[in-house]
Amino acid sequence: VPFAREIGSTGTYLLPTVVHLNSQHVFSLAGPGTEFRGLKEHLMGLAGNRAADDVDKRKDLMPHIYAYLALVFREVRAWFMEEHEDKYRGLEILWRVNVGLPASRYDQRHMPELYKSAVRRAWFLSIQPAPVSANLATAVRQLGQVPENNQGVLSRDSVEAFPEVVGAVQGYAKSPQRGDGLYLLVDVGATTLDVT
């Protein structure tokens, strides 16, 4: 895909947290339109001690965050079905999403819930049979709760939040490239640096 970059032979992709909004008010991960960057920083900023107007500005970007994640989820599902359709054709896939939080934010009571709610809303947006538009993303933001009874919706139990560094350690521990020895793991995030 044009907005992803393959890293070595691991098949890992990095996606910048950037979303574009075109003149028809439809979001995309790459393409024409107004570019919105730093979405993760805005989400993290909702947990800090910020002035009320700063928090309001950050909340106004929630539809953009949902749109970004929804587009990523659509790409992931499309890739998965393209690569593994022969094995999973006709089966109901029960998806789970693990979301990483900066270790420094994990202990803030509402931060894991904020991230998990964003993931569930974005997933709900991603399964809608329409382009990811500003109106649709705003409607998802205004939902009291994500409907649980819709087919394809992630249940609360299907989304978990962990410190990012835990995911990095686990990923390496299960990697075929792992080896015995002592390691220093450095995770350079959007606005954080975790070292293990």
C-alpha positions as CSV (number, residue, x, y, z in Angstrom):
1,V,0.0,0.0,0.0
2,P,1.4,3.4,-0.8
3,F,1.3,4.8,2.7
4,A,3.0,1.9,4.4
5,R,6.7,1.0,4.5
6,E,7.9,-2.6,4.8
7,I,10.7,-3.0,7.4
8,G,13.2,-5.7,6.4
9,S,11.9,-9.2,5.9
10,T,9.8,-9.2,9.0
11,G,6.7,-8.1,7.1
12,T,6.2,-5.3,9.7
13,Y,4.7,-2.0,8.5
14,L,4.9,1.4,10.0
15,L,2.0,3.8,9.4
16,P,2.4,7.4,10.4
17,T,-0.5,8.7,12.5
18,V,-1.6,11.0,9.7
19,V,-5.0,11.3,8.1
20,H,-6.2,13.4,5.2
21,L,-9.6,15.0,4.8
22,N,-10.6,15.8,1.2
23,S,-13.0,18.4,-0.2
24,Q,-15.8,15.9,-0.2
25,H,-15.2,15.5,3.6
26,V,-13.9,11.9,3.2
27,F,-10.9,10.7,5.1
28,S,-8.0,8.8,3.6
29,L,-4.6,7.6,4.9
30,A,-2.8,9.1,1.8
31,G,-4.1,11.4,-0.8
32,P,-5.3,14.9,-1.5
33,G,-6.9,17.1,1.2
34,T,-6.0,18.7,4.5
35,E,-3.5,16.7,6.4
36,F,-3.9,16.1,10.2
37,R,-0.7,15.0,12.0
38,G,0.1,14.2,15.6
39,L,-3.2,12.4,16.3
40,K,-1.6,10.1,19.0
41,E,-0.3,13.2,20.8
42,H,-3.8,14.7,20.8
43,L,-5.2,11.5,22.3
44,M,-2.5,11.4,24.9
45,G,-3.0,15.0,25.7
46,L,-6.6,14.3,26.9
47,A,-5.2,12.6,30.0
48,G,-2.8,15.4,31.0
49,N,-3.5,18.4,33.2
50,R,-4.4,20.8,30.4
51,A,-6.4,24.0,30.1
52,A,-10.0,23.5,29.2
53,D,-9.7,25.1,25.8
54,D,-6.8,22.8,25.0
55,V,-8.8,19.8,26.0
56,D,-11.7,21.0,23.8
57,K,-9.4,21.4,20.8
58,R,-8.1,17.9,21.4
59,K,-11.6,16.4,21.7
60,D,-12.6,18.1,18.4
61,L,-10.0,15.8,16.8
62,M,-11.5,12.6,18.1
63,P,-13.4,12.0,14.8
64,H,-10.1,12.3,13.0
65,I,-8.6,9.7,15.4
66,Y,-11.5,7.4,14.8
67,A,-11.2,7.9,11.1
68,Y,-7.4,7.1,11.1
69,L,-7.9,3.9,13.1
70,A,-10.9,2.9,11.1
71,L,-8.9,3.2,7.8
72,V,-6.0,1.2,9.4
73,F,-8.5,-1.5,10.5
74,R,-9.9,-1.7,7.0
75,E,-6.4,-2.1,5.5
76,V,-5.5,-4.8,8.1
77,R,-8.6,-6.8,7.4
78,A,-8.2,-6.5,3.6
79,W,-4.6,-7.6,3.9
80,F,-5.5,-10.5,6.1
81,M,-8.2,-11.8,3.8
82,E,-6.0,-11.4,0.7
83,E,-3.2,-13.3,2.4
84,H,-5.3,-16.0,4.2
85,E,-8.6,-16.2,2.4
86,D,-8.1,-19.9,1.5
87,K,-7.8,-20.8,5.2
88,Y,-10.6,-18.6,6.6
89,R,-13.2,-18.5,3.8
90,G,-16.7,-19.0,5.2
91,L,-15.5,-18.8,8.8
92,E,-16.5,-16.1,11.3
93,I,-13.4,-14.4,12.5
94,L,-13.4,-13.2,16.1
95,W,-11.0,-10.3,16.2
96,R,-9.1,-9.0,19.2
97,V,-7.2,-5.8,19.4
98,N,-4.3,-5.1,21.7
99,V,-3.5,-1.4,22.0
100,G,-0.3,0.0,23.4
101,L,-0.1,2.9,25.8
102,P,3.0,4.8,26.7
103,A,4.3,3.3,30.0
104,S,4.1,6.7,31.7
105,R,0.4,6.9,30.9
106,Y,-0.7,3.4,31.8
107,D,-1.2,4.2,35.4
108,Q,-3.5,7.1,34.7
109,R,-6.9,5.6,35.6
110,H,-8.9,6.7,32.6
111,M,-6.1,6.4,29.9
112,P,-6.6,2.6,29.2
113,E,-10.3,3.2,28.9
114,L,-9.9,6.2,26.7
115,Y,-7.7,4.1,24.3
116,K,-10.0,1.1,24.4
117,S,-13.1,3.2,23.7
118,A,-11.3,4.9,20.8
119,V,-10.5,1.5,19.3
120,R,-14.0,0.2,19.7
121,R,-15.5,3.3,18.1
122,A,-13.0,3.2,15.3
123,W,-13.7,-0.5,14.6
124,F,-17.4,0.3,14.6
125,L,-16.7,3.0,12.1
126,S,-14.5,0.7,10.0
127,I,-17.3,-1.9,9.5
128,Q,-19.8,0.7,8.2
129,P,-20.6,0.1,4.5
130,A,-19.7,3.6,3.5
131,P,-16.6,5.8,3.0
132,V,-15.1,7.1,6.2
133,S,-16.5,10.6,6.1
134,A,-16.3,13.4,8.6
135,N,-20.1,13.2,9.2
136,L,-19.9,9.4,9.9
137,A,-16.9,9.8,12.2
138,T,-18.6,12.6,14.1
139,A,-21.8,10.5,14.5
140,V,-19.6,7.7,16.0
141,R,-18.1,10.2,18.4
142,Q,-21.6,11.2,19.5
143,L,-22.8,7.6,20.2
144,G,-23.4,7.0,23.9
145,Q,-22.1,3.5,23.5
146,V,-21.0,1.3,20.6
147,P,-23.9,-1.1,19.9
148,E,-22.9,-4.6,21.2
149,N,-25.4,-6.6,19.1
150,N,-24.2,-5.6,15.7
151,Q,-22.3,-8.3,13.7
152,G,-18.7,-7.5,13.5
153,V,-18.6,-5.1,16.4
154,L,-15.7,-5.6,18.9
155,S,-17.0,-6.4,22.4
156,R,-15.5,-4.8,25.4
157,D,-13.6,-8.0,26.1
158,S,-12.0,-8.0,22.7
159,V,-9.9,-4.9,23.3
160,E,-7.1,-4.8,25.8
161,A,-4.6,-2.0,26.6
162,F,-1.0,-2.7,27.6
163,P,2.1,-0.6,28.0
164,E,3.7,-0.4,24.6
165,V,7.0,-1.6,26.0
166,V,5.4,-4.8,27.1
167,G,4.2,-5.4,23.6
168,A,7.6,-4.8,22.2
169,V,9.2,-7.2,24.6
170,Q,6.6,-9.9,23.9
171,G,7.0,-9.3,20.2
172,Y,10.7,-9.9,20.4
173,A,10.4,-12.9,22.7
174,K,8.2,-14.6,20.1
175,S,10.2,-13.5,17.1
176,P,12.2,-16.0,15.1
177,Q,15.0,-13.4,15.2
178,R,15.3,-13.6,19.0
179,G,18.5,-15.0,20.6
180,D,19.9,-15.7,24.0
181,G,21.6,-12.8,25.8
182,L,21.0,-9.5,27.6
183,Y,19.1,-6.9,25.6
184,L,18.3,-3.2,25.9
185,L,15.0,-2.3,24.3
186,V,14.4,1.3,23.4
187,D,11.0,2.4,22.2
188,V,10.9,5.9,20.7
189,G,7.3,6.9,20.6
190,A,5.4,10.0,19.4
191,T,6.2,12.0,22.5
192,T,7.7,9.3,24.8
193,L,10.9,7.2,25.2
194,D,10.6,3.9,27.0
195,V,13.7,1.9,27.9
196,T,13.8,-1.7,29.2
